[in-house]
Structure formats: structure tokens, C-alpha cells
Amino acid sequence: MCLPIENPINFLTSSRIKLICSSGLEKNDKLKLIKNLRLKAESIRTTASVMVKNEKDFCSRIVFDNLECEYKNFISMLEGIEHACQSK
């Protein structure tokens, strides 16, 4: 089994903290942060998707499937924040 280098749960937690603290950033800096978070989140989601397909153990597949769903939701949230930020 090939696991991602960065712990995906830690990434979600630290990303949320960064988003909460981003209120003081200029618009362009906030958009850059969101873009970087989205790109990394998409990478982790893709990795989880591949692992769901390749994993033989049922429990592991369920965990990776759940992780993929969490990241889909997170990416959707980032896209919403990005859109709101661009509209200002």
C-alpha cells in the first residue's frame, strides 16, 4: 500500500485554520492561498481515489472512500470561498 506523504487529516485541519486566519489577507493573497490549498486537496483526493480502486481490504477501501468524499466536500467549500472572494 502506498500512502500519501502528508497526513490528509492534518492537512484538512491546518487548511481550515489557515482559512479562518486568512481574513486579514489582501484579496490577491487570499485567492493565492485558496488556490494552493485547492491544488493540494485535489492531489490528495486523486490519491485517495486511486487507493480506493487498488485496495483489496474492504475496511481500507471504505476509509479511503470516506477520505475521498471529505476532500470532494472540502474542494467544493474552497471553490465557494474563492467565488465569494472574487465577487468582492
RAFENQUI-V87978 format. One record per pair of residues at least 12 apart in sequence whose C-alpha atoms are under 10 Angstrom apart, sorted by the first residue. I is the first residue (numbers start at 1). J is the second residue. Records with the same first field share a line. If there is no record, write none. Layout:
I->J + J
This chain:
1->51 + 54 + 55 + 56
2->47 + 51 + 54 + 55
3->47 + 48 + 51
4->43 + 44 + 47 + 48 + 51
5->44
6->44
7->44
8->40 + 41 + 44 + 45 + 48 + 67 + 71
9->67 + 70 + 71
11->37 + 40 + 41 + 44
12->37 + 41 + 70 + 71 + 74
15->33 + 34 + 37 + 38 + 41 + 74
16->37 + 74 + 78
18->30 + 33 + 34 + 37
19->33 + 34 + 37 + 78 + 81
22->34
27->82 + 85 + 86 + 88
28->85 + 86
30->81 + 82 + 85 + 86
31->78 + 81 + 82 + 83 + 85 + 86
32->82
33->82
34->75 + 78 + 79 + 81 + 82 + 85
35->78 + 79 + 82
37->74 + 75 + 78
38->71 + 74 + 75 + 76 + 77 + 78 + 79 + 82
39->75
40->75
41->68 + 70 + 71 + 72 + 74 + 75 + 78
42->68 + 71 + 72 + 74 + 75
43->71
44->67 + 68 + 71
45->64 + 65 + 67 + 68 + 69 + 70 + 71 + 72 + 74 + 75
46->68 + 71 + 72
47->64 + 67 + 68
48->61 + 63 + 64 + 65 + 66 + 67 + 68 + 69 + 71
49->61 + 64 + 65 + 66 + 67 + 68 + 69
50->64 + 65 + 68
51->63 + 64 + 65 + 68
52->64 + 65 + 66 + 67 + 68
53->65
